Every structure is written in C-alpha cells, then in structure tokens.
Amino acid sequence: MVRIKKALLSVSDKTGIADFAKALNNLGIEIISTGGTKSTLKDSQIPVEDVSKVTGFPEMMDGRVKTLHPKIHAGLLCLRENEEHIKQAQEQNIELIDLVAVNLYPFQETVAKKDVSLKEAIENIDIGGPTLIRASAKNYPYVVIITDPEDYSLVVNELEAHNEISLSTRERLAVKAFRHTANYDAIIDTYLSKQLMDEDILRLLFTQGNTLRYGENWHQWAKFYKEPGVEGASLSGAVQHNGKEMSYNNYVDTDNAMQTILELGDDPSACMVKHNNPCGLATGGTLTEALSAAWDGDPVSAFGSIICLNKEVDITTARFMKGKFIEVILAPGYEPEAMEFLQQKSKDLRIMEMSQMRQGIKVKRKLTYIMGGMLSQSRDIGIYDKWEVVSEHPFPESKRGLAEFSMTACKRTKSNSVIITWEYAKQKYMVLGMGAGQPNRVDSIRKLAVTKAKENLELIYEREKLKIPFDQYMKNIMSECVLSSDAFFPFDDSIIHSTEHNIRYIISPGGSIRDNEVIATANKLGVSLVFTGMRHFNH
C-alpha cells in the first residue's frame, strides 16, 4: 500500500480537477501545481504550492519548461526502500512526490481542426507531461499516476476508505498511463510523418486479447482483440449469456450477420450466415415470421448457422428454434422467458446480446491483413449511386423495395454473387436463391442461385400442399422475383440464363464495355433492367 503525502497536479483538461484537489486537501495531502491548473485551484480556494517554489526556477520559455527539473523527477523516481536513494534525496533537499495527475496538451484535437498550422500543432506537443507520466508510472510501486479524470473518484474513494492506494490500483493506473503516452506519441508520429516526410503511417491499438476456442481450423490458435472507443454496433460490445467459447469462424460469421441485418431498416428481420454468406435473410411482420422465411431460404445450410435478429427475441421466436442446431444467436435483447427457453435448449448454444445494435454501425473503415502488409479501405456503405432503368421495359416502383433488399443481401455475399429474392407477403422479403463465391457469375446464376431457388420452392410447395402443378407454381413465383448481381454482366449470357427461368427483374451496377449488348438482350427478352452504378465485390 502507498500512503499519499504530496501530490503534483498539472492538467490540460481541467474536468473535475478542483473537486479532486479539494478531496486531496481534505485528506491532508499537500498539493503542488503549475500554470493554469494552479490558477484553477486558487480560484477554488484550495491551498496549492507553485512548482517553481519547489524547483527554485520559474516557468520558462512560454511554459515549455516548468516541471523538467531534478527536484521533481528525483521526487518521483526515488525508490523508497533504497537507503542510498533516500540519503541522496535528503542531501539535496528533495521532497518525495506520491501522486501525480497529468493529462496532455490536446494534440489530437488541435490537428483535427481545419487549416491548423504546423507551428500550432508543434506547440501542442507536450514534453513535460509525458515525462512526468512515464517517471511516475515507472515507479508505480511508490507513486500513483492518474491520466484520466474518470479515475479521480476511484483514487479518492480508496484513500477515504483506507488512507492508502493498493498495489493493484497502482498497477492498473501505470499501465493506463504508459498506454496513454504511447497513443499520444503515435498520433504525433502519424501527423508529423505526413507533414514532414509525406509518408502515411497506420498505427493500431487493440486491447483485451481473449483466447478463442480455435482459429479457422482446429489446429490454428486464435485471439479476439477489442478496439477501444468504438461506438455503436460492434461484437466487442456484445455480452455472451450461454454456451461454449466463441471460435474465430463464429466471430467472422456473426459480424457478417450483424452487418447484413443492420442494413435492412426497422422491420423485424432475421439473417442466417454460414461460411460467411447470408444463406437465409428475410423481413417479416413479426420476428418469428422473418426467421421462418429466412429458414425457408436455405433449410439445409441453416444447420449449424449463425442467426442474427434485429428485435428483442420473444418466446414465440425462441420456440421456433427448438430442435434446430444453431451455433450462435445474436440479438439486441431477449425477453426473460425467451432467454430461459434458449438456455435450456442447449448448454452449448452461444447466446449473444448487443444492445448497441439499436445504434447502428459507426465504424467507417475496414482493415485486412495480408502477409507483410495491411490494406485499409472505407466500409462499403449504401447499395446504389443511381437508379437508372436502362431497358425498354419499365421497372415497377412496386418492386423497388424488393430490389433494394436483394442488393443488400448481394453485397454481403461472397463474390461473384447473385441473389434471387421474393416478396413472399406484401412488403415482406426473403432470399430465395443464392449464388456465391464463383469465378464467374453465369455459374452463380444457372448452377447455384436458380437451383437453390427451385429446391426451396419445392419444400414450400410440398409443405403448403398446393393444388397447381409445381412447374406452374415455380414459374409464377420466379416471374415476380428480383435478381441482383454484385458487379456488371460482362456478357449478355447472364440475362439469357436468367430468363430461361422466368426471371424478369434484374438489377446490376452496370459499367461493362458490353452494357449495350446486355441492354439489347434484356429488351429482346422482356427483362426490366436497372443499373445502380455501385459495385459490391466482397472477397
């Protein structure tokens, strides 16, 4: 335990500093301070001694030099159990400093301002502050270092309760202090590298590394790190209520499911992801209806899938999942009865809750590591730049919602991707067929998407016990579906193969050198074709 007798307070952000100093003073702790902080404390009638009185030197050079002095740093770095250190301190009339509260010049805020000058930026590079922080943190067995105003109450409460600060608190605050100066220097490096060297620097900070069950495969190890300060929907903010530890694939698939469903708007929606593709996706009048339709989109792939729901899970939706093997469920919340039911369903089922889903995704960039390098790009936001009907046959406004739903599913599916979607009830949509991850989109259409749509319709047809012939039933459904493509059609064969299965409504980014041929074929075959101008490759 460390008993506090003398504290040094020197802060740029003065949030809470007067109340903190008052509490220290009430505990009989002497306070020394500098410049603006000293003035703030004096204005609050708090006894404070000027650092210059301790050092014997005035603040110099417009405040650039004030705490950089042996009488300050020896008072911080002295090892209290080292007799020689104590002897030297006494010989030089050095008083020990037991607590330091420092936060730094606002460099990041300064360089974020429009048209900030290099001179102004450099003047906001703190020198004395980081030195105080590092010296105090290095000697954490004897010195308490506070860099965050949020920690003032923690320290005061511990002092009031025990008149001392525990080792565990000092350790945590020291790590936080070193992380603070590391981040500060990284920001300066990034800025000056660009300004002085014209070199882009990418520095990353991820914390709280958590070991996962395994990586993509059983023989690979994996960890999940959290990015501090991320707001909005993020798996780093999810709470797990049940089940085994998450694996690498669980995180990747759940993240895709979350990103997909949060693009669908406010209607109750359900997304199933398998091997990083949304194999089932639907909206509904209720959450149960949406999940049921999503399940119909690929009941085979649904086995062992990730399920993401955009509304609080009720007991009816929970009961729908009875008897179904599911790896992970993610939702913004769960009714108590639904939570209890799901926990009883399986001890291995991972039940993830993320209330931040309601805030949407705030992250704007995407990072991808390749061997020896890092790729950084903006996140793929939006589904179209334009809505241009390029065919002679009009694209009905009544199909617009279904088409937007289709492209949303398409952009989250691995390229080359083609998605067939169906309005199974009024303004309620589902993925009927998916063609994913193919080197050419013709195969995505004729070998995958159409085949899967047929299989799913057969299951629905048999379940509903319909009286009309299946071929007619399928023709009727497919003729009202929308097919979306994540990139342009390089040839008109995709249009031809689509119409062979009665698909009449197609959306694509366009942009091929053969767009005229594609449009001509669409006109010839009676297809309504829209170009969106926005490609959605997803590798």
C-alpha positions as semicolon CSV with decimal commas, in nm:
position;residue;x (nm);y (nm);z (nm)
1;M;0,000;0,000;0,000
2;V;0,114;0,358;-0,072
3;R;0,041;0,639;0,172
4;I;-0,007;0,974;-0,006
5;K;0,153;1,285;0,144
6;K;0,230;1,507;-0,155
7;A;0,061;1,534;-0,496
8;L;0,152;1,713;-0,817
9;L;-0,142;1,824;-1,033
10;S;-0,079;1,961;-1,384
11;V;-0,359;1,907;-1,632
12;S;-0,464;2,041;-1,971
13;D;-0,818;1,902;-1,936
14;K;-0,935;2,051;-1,609
15;T;-1,254;1,846;-1,584
16;G;-1,306;1,760;-1,217
17;I;-0,963;1,880;-1,108
18;A;-1,091;2,130;-0,849
19;D;-1,312;1,872;-0,678
20;F;-1,029;1,620;-0,685
21;A;-0,783;1,867;-0,534
22;K;-1,036;1,965;-0,268
23;A;-1,076;1,600;-0,169
24;L;-0,697;1,556;-0,151
25;N;-0,666;1,869;0,061
26;N;-0,936;1,743;0,299
27;L;-0,727;1,429;0,342
28;G;-0,428;1,637;0,445
29;I;-0,234;1,591;0,122
30;E;-0,007;1,875;0,012
31;I;-0,058;1,989;-0,348
32;I;0,192;2,140;-0,588
33;S;0,087;2,261;-0,930
34;T;0,169;2,463;-1,243
35;G;0,032;2,745;-1,456
36;G;-0,334;2,718;-1,544
37;T;-0,401;2,429;-1,308
38;K;-0,259;2,627;-1,015
39;S;-0,482;2,923;-1,106
40;T;-0,790;2,700;-1,121
41;L;-0,716;2,559;-0,776
42;K;-0,651;2,902;-0,626
43;D;-0,977;3,030;-0,772
44;S;-1,146;2,744;-0,584
45;Q;-0,974;2,847;-0,259
46;I;-0,763;2,531;-0,247
47;P;-0,416;2,564;-0,090
48;V;-0,151;2,495;-0,356
49;E;0,225;2,545;-0,386
50;D;0,379;2,659;-0,715
51;V;0,618;2,411;-0,878
52;S;0,867;2,694;-0,927
53;K;0,896;2,725;-0,549
54;V;0,989;2,356;-0,532
55;T;1,242;2,372;-0,814
56;G;1,381;2,716;-0,741
57;F;1,332;2,807;-1,107
58;P;1,045;2,997;-1,270
59;E;0,837;2,857;-1,551
60;M;1,035;2,944;-1,864
61;M;1,004;2,986;-2,240
62;D;0,628;3,035;-2,259
63;G;0,567;2,738;-2,033
64;R;0,780;2,496;-2,235
65;V;0,991;2,432;-1,924
66;K;0,831;2,405;-1,582
67;T;0,846;2,051;-1,435
68;L;1,162;1,935;-1,614
69;H;1,384;1,954;-1,306
70;P;1,574;1,705;-1,084
71;K;1,380;1,816;-0,775
72;I;1,061;1,700;-0,944
73;H;1,182;1,386;-1,115
74;A;1,404;1,270;-0,830
75;G;1,099;1,311;-0,607
76;L;0,910;1,079;-0,842
77;L;1,178;0,823;-0,927
78;C;1,325;0,770;-0,581
79;L;1,295;0,409;-0,465
80;R;1,156;0,444;-0,115
81;E;1,312;0,120;0,010
82;N;1,656;0,206;-0,129
83;E;1,857;0,363;0,153
84;E;2,105;0,527;-0,086
85;H;1,820;0,689;-0,285
86;I;1,666;0,824;0,034
87;K;2,001;0,953;0,156
88;Q;2,067;1,135;-0,174
89;A;1,720;1,288;-0,169
90;Q;1,774;1,418;0,183
91;E;2,115;1,562;0,093
92;Q;1,961;1,756;-0,197
93;N;1,651;1,864;-0,005
94;I;1,428;1,670;-0,243
95;E;1,076;1,604;-0,122
96;L;0,910;1,284;-0,241
97;I;0,600;1,309;-0,460
98;D;0,349;1,028;-0,410
99;L;0,068;1,111;-0,655
100;V;0,065;1,276;-0,996
101;A;-0,239;1,379;-1,200
102;V;-0,143;1,480;-1,554
103;N;-0,316;1,492;-1,889
104;L;-0,155;1,624;-2,201
105;Y;-0,181;1,914;-2,442
106;P;-0,468;1,841;-2,683
107;F;-0,254;1,749;-2,984
108;Q;-0,512;1,521;-3,147
109;E;-0,790;1,780;-3,113
110;T;-0,556;2,051;-3,245
111;V;-0,452;1,870;-3,564
112;A;-0,814;1,769;-3,629
113;K;-0,905;2,135;-3,674
114;K;-0,943;2,266;-4,026
115;D;-0,641;2,454;-4,163
116;V;-0,433;2,407;-3,845
117;S;-0,076;2,532;-3,898
118;L;0,230;2,316;-3,841
119;K;0,354;2,572;-3,585
120;E;0,031;2,546;-3,386
121;A;0,045;2,167;-3,398
122;I;0,404;2,157;-3,273
123;E;0,325;2,394;-2,986
124;N;0,068;2,137;-2,873
125;I;0,327;1,860;-2,844
126;D;0,358;1,806;-2,470
127;I;0,709;1,736;-2,336
128;G;0,696;1,780;-1,960
129;G;0,364;1,598;-1,928
130;P;0,474;1,267;-2,087
131;T;0,796;1,284;-1,886
132;L;0,602;1,321;-1,562
133;I;0,369;1,038;-1,662
134;R;0,647;0,797;-1,757
135;A;0,854;0,871;-1,447
136;S;0,553;0,821;-1,220
137;A;0,437;0,507;-1,397
138;K;0,786;0,359;-1,393
139;N;0,791;0,398;-1,015
140;Y;0,435;0,270;-0,966
141;P;0,526;0,068;-0,652
142;Y;0,555;0,405;-0,476
143;V;0,378;0,662;-0,696
144;V;0,014;0,685;-0,810
145;I;-0,026;0,822;-1,165
146;I;-0,362;0,945;-1,292
147;T;-0,407;1,040;-1,660
148;D;-0,785;1,016;-1,688
149;P;-1,028;1,240;-1,493
150;E;-1,260;0,939;-1,474
151;D;-1,015;0,786;-1,225
152;Y;-1,024;1,072;-0,974
153;S;-1,319;0,925;-0,786
154;L;-1,156;0,580;-0,777
155;V;-0,846;0,721;-0,607
156;V;-1,041;0,944;-0,367
157;N;-1,272;0,660;-0,263
158;E;-0,978;0,432;-0,193
159;L;-0,796;0,700;0,004
160;E;-1,103;0,780;0,209
161;A;-1,163;0,412;0,281
162;H;-0,806;0,301;0,353
163;N;-0,588;0,615;0,361
164;E;-0,371;0,429;0,107
165;I;-0,373;0,314;-0,256
166;S;-0,349;-0,059;-0,324
167;L;-0,085;-0,215;-0,546
168;S;-0,347;-0,347;-0,787
169;T;-0,482;0,006;-0,840
170;R;-0,133;0,147;-0,891
171;E;-0,051;-0,127;-1,142
172;R;-0,366;-0,066;-1,343
173;L;-0,315;0,310;-1,346
174;A;0,050;0,268;-1,451
175;V;-0,043;0,052;-1,749
176;K;-0,312;0,301;-1,844
177;A;-0,053;0,581;-1,819
178;F;0,201;0,411;-2,046
179;R;-0,076;0,331;-2,294
180;H;-0,178;0,697;-2,284
181;T;0,171;0,824;-2,372
182;A;0,215;0,552;-2,636
183;N;-0,106;0,661;-2,807
184;Y;-0,007;1,025;-2,778
185;D;0,331;0,963;-2,943
186;A;0,167;0,750;-3,213
187;I;-0,067;1,037;-3,303
188;I;0,227;1,277;-3,322
189;D;0,424;1,032;-3,536
190;T;0,129;0,990;-3,774
191;Y;0,081;1,364;-3,813
192;L;0,445;1,466;-3,848
193;S;0,528;1,174;-4,078
194;K;0,268;1,311;-4,318
195;Q;0,359;1,677;-4,272
196;L;0,737;1,647;-4,279
197;M;0,801;1,325;-4,475
198;D;0,480;1,293;-4,683
199;E;0,451;0,939;-4,551
200;D;0,126;0,778;-4,436
201;I;0,153;0,589;-4,107
202;L;-0,109;0,345;-3,976
203;R;-0,081;0,270;-3,605
204;L;-0,335;0,044;-3,441
205;L;-0,440;-0,023;-3,086
206;F;-0,642;-0,328;-2,989
207;T;-0,672;-0,444;-2,628
208;Q;-0,811;-0,719;-2,404
209;G;-0,690;-1,006;-2,619
210;N;-0,910;-1,307;-2,549
211;T;-0,811;-1,661;-2,650
212;L;-1,071;-1,832;-2,870
213;R;-1,156;-2,199;-2,894
214;Y;-0,953;-2,224;-3,214
215;G;-0,889;-2,045;-3,541
216;E;-1,042;-2,111;-3,882
217;N;-0,939;-2,474;-3,830
218;W;-0,883;-2,681;-3,517
219;H;-0,503;-2,674;-3,545
220;Q;-0,486;-2,293;-3,558
221;W;-0,480;-2,075;-3,245
222;A;-0,678;-1,750;-3,243
223;K;-0,745;-1,445;-3,028
224;F;-1,001;-1,166;-3,038
225;Y;-0,887;-0,812;-2,953
226;K;-1,114;-0,518;-2,885
227;E;-1,069;-0,175;-3,041
228;P;-1,107;0,090;-2,768
229;G;-1,350;0,374;-2,819
230;V;-1,568;0,208;-3,083
231;E;-1,925;0,333;-3,063
232;G;-2,241;0,171;-3,196
233;A;-2,290;-0,189;-3,301
234;S;-1,977;-0,399;-3,262
235;L;-1,912;-0,752;-3,140
236;S;-1,661;-0,606;-2,897
237;G;-1,963;-0,477;-2,706
238;A;-2,164;-0,800;-2,714
239;V;-2,237;-0,996;-2,396
240;Q;-2,239;-1,376;-2,407
241;H;-2,503;-1,535;-2,182
242;N;-2,463;-1,903;-2,263
243;G;-2,265;-2,162;-2,450
244;K;-1,912;-2,257;-2,541
245;E;-1,635;-2,010;-2,610
246;M;-1,656;-1,834;-2,944
247;S;-1,428;-1,952;-3,225
248;Y;-1,264;-1,748;-3,500
249;N;-1,532;-1,851;-3,751
250;N;-1,807;-1,769;-3,502
251;Y;-1,683;-1,411;-3,482
252;V;-1,642;-1,372;-3,859
253;D;-1,986;-1,513;-3,937
254;T;-2,164;-1,327;-3,657
255;D;-2,007;-0,999;-3,767
256;N;-2,133;-1,055;-4,123
257;A;-2,482;-1,141;-3,994
258;M;-2,487;-0,825;-3,784
259;Q;-2,368;-0,602;-4,068
260;T;-2,623;-0,755;-4,306
261;I;-2,925;-0,722;-4,083
262;L;-2,846;-0,365;-3,983
263;E;-2,884;-0,256;-4,345
264;L;-3,244;-0,374;-4,367
265;G;-3,423;-0,099;-4,178
266;D;-3,665;-0,127;-3,887
267;D;-3,893;-0,412;-3,995
268;P;-3,845;-0,735;-3,798
269;S;-3,562;-0,915;-3,977
270;A;-3,363;-1,235;-3,950
271;C;-3,030;-1,331;-4,102
272;M;-2,861;-1,670;-4,109
273;V;-2,494;-1,688;-4,203
274;K;-2,297;-1,998;-4,294
275;H;-1,933;-1,983;-4,401
276;N;-1,955;-1,605;-4,413
277;N;-2,251;-1,592;-4,654
278;P;-2,605;-1,483;-4,559
279;C;-2,769;-1,808;-4,668
280;G;-3,101;-1,704;-4,517
281;L;-3,232;-1,349;-4,500
282;A;-3,584;-1,216;-4,464
283;T;-3,808;-0,946;-4,326
284;G;-4,147;-1,013;-4,172
285;G;-4,446;-0,875;-3,990
286;T;-4,311;-1,037;-3,674
287;L;-3,969;-1,164;-3,576
288;T;-4,092;-1,523;-3,593
289;E;-4,229;-1,470;-3,944
290;A;-3,897;-1,320;-4,055
291;L;-3,696;-1,607;-3,905
292;S;-3,927;-1,866;-4,059
293;A;-3,889;-1,708;-4,404
294;A;-3,512;-1,681;-4,363
295;W;-3,505;-2,051;-4,271
296;D;-3,705;-2,133;-4,585
297;G;-3,433;-1,956;-4,786
298;D;-3,192;-2,244;-4,721
299;P;-3,303;-2,500;-4,461
300;V;-3,005;-2,722;-4,542
301;S;-2,740;-2,456;-4,483
302;A;-2,931;-2,337;-4,175
303;F;-2,791;-2,640;-3,989
304;G;-2,512;-2,509;-3,766
305;S;-2,557;-2,149;-3,880
306;I;-2,528;-1,812;-3,708
307;I;-2,859;-1,633;-3,653
308;C;-2,888;-1,258;-3,608
309;L;-3,218;-1,089;-3,522
310;N;-3,280;-0,714;-3,514
311;K;-3,553;-0,713;-3,248
312;E;-3,580;-0,838;-2,892
313;V;-3,632;-1,213;-2,901
314;D;-3,973;-1,319;-2,774
315;I;-4,078;-1,663;-2,659
316;T;-4,253;-1,744;-2,989
317;T;-3,935;-1,680;-3,185
318;A;-3,732;-1,876;-2,931
319;R;-3,966;-2,174;-2,963
320;F;-3,928;-2,168;-3,341
321;M;-3,563;-2,262;-3,285
322;K;-3,647;-2,571;-3,083
323;G;-3,488;-2,882;-3,229
324;K;-3,271;-2,680;-3,468
325;F;-2,891;-2,688;-3,441
326;I;-2,766;-2,330;-3,420
327;E;-2,414;-2,215;-3,330
328;V;-2,479;-1,855;-3,226
329;I;-2,779;-1,627;-3,174
330;L;-2,720;-1,252;-3,171
331;A;-2,996;-1,003;-3,085
332;P;-3,032;-0,661;-2,919
333;G;-3,218;-0,820;-2,630
334;Y;-3,420;-1,117;-2,502
335;E;-3,744;-1,143;-2,309
336;P;-3,672;-1,330;-1,981
337;E;-3,890;-1,626;-2,083
338;A;-3,716;-1,646;-2,420
339;M;-3,372;-1,632;-2,258
340;E;-3,462;-1,911;-2,018
341;F;-3,602;-2,123;-2,301
342;L;-3,291;-2,080;-2,516
343;Q;-3,055;-2,153;-2,227
344;Q;-3,244;-2,477;-2,164
345;K;-3,239;-2,561;-2,535
346;S;-2,866;-2,631;-2,533
347;K;-2,576;-2,570;-2,295
348;D;-2,352;-2,519;-2,600
349;L;-2,567;-2,257;-2,777
350;R;-2,390;-1,921;-2,770
351;I;-2,649;-1,655;-2,681
352;M;-2,508;-1,312;-2,761
353;E;-2,677;-0,987;-2,662
354;M;-2,581;-0,649;-2,807
355;S;-2,799;-0,358;-2,706
356;Q;-2,580;-0,130;-2,922
357;M;-2,736;-0,286;-3,233
358;R;-3,008;-0,025;-3,197
359;Q;-2,748;0,248;-3,258
360;G;-2,634;0,108;-3,591
361;I;-2,275;0,072;-3,711
362;K;-2,050;0,373;-3,656
363;V;-1,721;0,227;-3,784
364;K;-1,624;0,376;-4,120
365;R;-1,318;0,173;-4,224
366;K;-1,224;-0,186;-4,289
367;L;-0,878;-0,333;-4,235
368;T;-0,749;-0,653;-4,396
369;Y;-0,411;-0,800;-4,311
370;I;-0,211;-0,970;-4,586
371;M;0,132;-1,124;-4,540
372;G;0,364;-0,835;-4,462
373;G;0,110;-0,561;-4,517
374;M;-0,220;-0,406;-4,422
375;L;-0,500;-0,298;-4,653
376;S;-0,725;-0,016;-4,537
377;Q;-1,043;0,094;-4,709
378;S;-1,368;0,267;-4,631
379;R;-1,655;0,037;-4,536
380;D;-1,897;-0,047;-4,818
381;I;-2,188;0,178;-4,726
382;G;-2,502;0,210;-4,939
383;I;-2,638;-0,004;-5,220
384;Y;-2,659;0,229;-5,521
385;D;-2,530;0,559;-5,657
386;K;-2,814;0,587;-5,907
387;W;-3,135;0,411;-6,001
388;E;-3,134;0,405;-6,379
389;V;-3,385;0,193;-6,567
390;V;-3,185;0,117;-6,884
391;S;-3,428;-0,123;-7,051
392;E;-3,733;-0,050;-7,265
393;H;-3,942;-0,240;-7,015
394;P;-4,012;-0,025;-6,706
395;F;-3,905;-0,141;-6,362
396;P;-4,217;-0,111;-6,143
397;E;-4,188;0,112;-5,841
398;S;-4,369;-0,163;-5,653
399;K;-4,054;-0,378;-5,699
400;R;-3,818;-0,113;-5,563
401;G;-3,824;-0,236;-5,202
402;L;-3,764;-0,596;-5,308
403;A;-3,479;-0,487;-5,536
404;E;-3,310;-0,289;-5,258
405;F;-3,345;-0,585;-5,025
406;S;-3,193;-0,807;-5,292
407;M;-2,889;-0,586;-5,342
408;T;-2,839;-0,559;-4,967
409;A;-2,817;-0,938;-4,949
410;C;-2,596;-0,947;-5,256
411;K;-2,336;-0,704;-5,119
412;R;-2,285;-0,918;-4,807
413;T;-2,240;-1,239;-5,010
414;K;-1,900;-1,356;-5,132
415;S;-1,823;-1,259;-5,493
416;N;-1,909;-1,336;-5,761
417;S;-2,254;-1,319;-5,609
418;V;-2,605;-1,336;-5,749
419;I;-2,915;-1,326;-5,529
420;I;-3,276;-1,410;-5,615
421;T;-3,530;-1,255;-5,379
422;W;-3,905;-1,298;-5,344
423;E;-4,180;-1,084;-5,193
424;Y;-4,345;-1,375;-5,014
425;A;-4,604;-1,147;-4,850
426;K;-4,689;-0,783;-4,907
427;Q;-4,369;-0,581;-4,850
428;K;-4,209;-0,883;-4,678
429;Y;-3,899;-1,014;-4,848
430;M;-3,678;-1,323;-4,841
431;V;-3,372;-1,461;-5,017
432;L;-3,492;-1,747;-5,233
433;G;-3,168;-1,844;-5,403
434;M;-2,802;-1,755;-5,357
435;G;-2,505;-1,796;-5,590
436;A;-2,185;-1,717;-5,401
437;G;-1,809;-1,728;-5,441
438;Q;-1,792;-1,827;-5,807
439;P;-1,520;-1,720;-6,052
440;N;-1,796;-1,630;-6,300
441;R;-2,147;-1,508;-6,239
442;V;-2,307;-1,729;-6,506
443;D;-2,240;-2,028;-6,280
444;S;-2,368;-1,826;-5,985
445;I;-2,698;-1,796;-6,172
446;R;-2,757;-2,121;-6,353
447;K;-2,578;-2,368;-6,125
448;L;-2,642;-2,215;-5,785
449;A;-2,899;-1,939;-5,740
450;V;-3,166;-2,082;-5,966
451;T;-3,106;-2,437;-5,844
452;K;-3,132;-2,330;-5,483
453;A;-3,448;-2,127;-5,554
454;K;-3,608;-2,434;-5,712
455;E;-3,515;-2,656;-5,417
456;N;-3,655;-2,407;-5,167
457;L;-3,977;-2,363;-5,363
458;E;-4,022;-2,740;-5,378
459;L;-4,009;-2,757;-4,997
460;I;-4,257;-2,472;-4,961
461;Y;-4,482;-2,626;-5,230
462;E;-4,493;-2,962;-5,052
463;R;-4,548;-2,805;-4,711
464;E;-4,834;-2,587;-4,834
465;K;-4,989;-2,878;-5,028
466;L;-5,071;-2,656;-5,324
467;K;-5,300;-2,783;-5,599
468;I;-5,142;-2,625;-5,908
469;P;-4,857;-2,810;-6,087
470;F;-4,518;-2,731;-5,940
471;D;-4,374;-2,608;-6,270
472;Q;-4,650;-2,351;-6,297
473;Y;-4,607;-2,255;-5,930
474;M;-4,235;-2,201;-5,978
475;K;-4,285;-2,005;-6,299
476;N;-4,536;-1,778;-6,126
477;I;-4,301;-1,711;-5,833
478;M;-3,982;-1,663;-6,037
479;S;-4,152;-1,420;-6,271
480;E;-4,211;-1,188;-5,973
481;C;-3,866;-1,224;-5,817
482;V;-3,575;-0,981;-5,845
483;L;-3,227;-1,099;-5,934
484;S;-2,933;-0,884;-5,819
485;S;-2,571;-0,904;-5,923
486;D;-2,282;-0,759;-5,721
487;A;-2,098;-0,645;-6,037
488;F;-2,170;-0,579;-6,404
489;F;-2,254;-0,852;-6,652
490;P;-1,950;-0,889;-6,883
491;F;-2,168;-1,063;-7,143
492;D;-2,539;-1,100;-7,209
493;D;-2,536;-1,472;-7,120
494;S;-2,639;-1,392;-6,762
495;I;-2,954;-1,224;-6,892
496;I;-3,027;-1,522;-7,118
497;H;-2,986;-1,779;-6,841
498;S;-3,200;-1,570;-6,605
499;T;-3,491;-1,550;-6,849
500;E;-3,470;-1,924;-6,912
501;H;-3,603;-1,948;-6,556
502;N;-3,865;-1,675;-6,598
503;I;-3,676;-1,402;-6,416
504;R;-3,791;-1,064;-6,548
505;Y;-3,650;-0,811;-6,300
506;I;-3,274;-0,765;-6,269
507;I;-3,051;-0,505;-6,103
508;S;-2,678;-0,468;-6,160
509;P;-2,415;-0,197;-6,118
510;G;-2,358;-0,178;-6,495
511;G;-2,032;-0,042;-6,629
512;S;-1,928;-0,316;-6,870
513;I;-1,789;-0,231;-7,214
514;R;-2,071;-0,459;-7,338
515;D;-2,351;-0,286;-7,150
516;N;-2,523;-0,208;-7,481
517;E;-2,531;-0,578;-7,570
518;V;-2,667;-0,663;-7,224
519;I;-2,937;-0,396;-7,254
520;A;-3,029;-0,508;-7,607
521;T;-3,073;-0,867;-7,488
522;A;-3,283;-0,751;-7,194
523;N;-3,506;-0,558;-7,434
524;K;-3,533;-0,856;-7,665
525;L;-3,625;-1,096;-7,383
526;G;-3,865;-0,867;-7,197
527;V;-3,645;-0,800;-6,893
528;S;-3,670;-0,489;-6,676
529;L;-3,309;-0,390;-6,607
530;V;-3,175;-0,133;-6,360
531;F;-2,817;-0,007;-6,333
532;T;-2,717;0,114;-5,987
533;G;-2,366;0,244;-6,054
534;M;-2,228;0,089;-5,733
535;R;-2,029;-0,236;-5,737
536;H;-2,022;-0,462;-5,431
537;F;-1,734;-0,707;-5,463
538;N;-1,686;-0,892;-5,133
539;H;-1,370;-1,101;-5,115
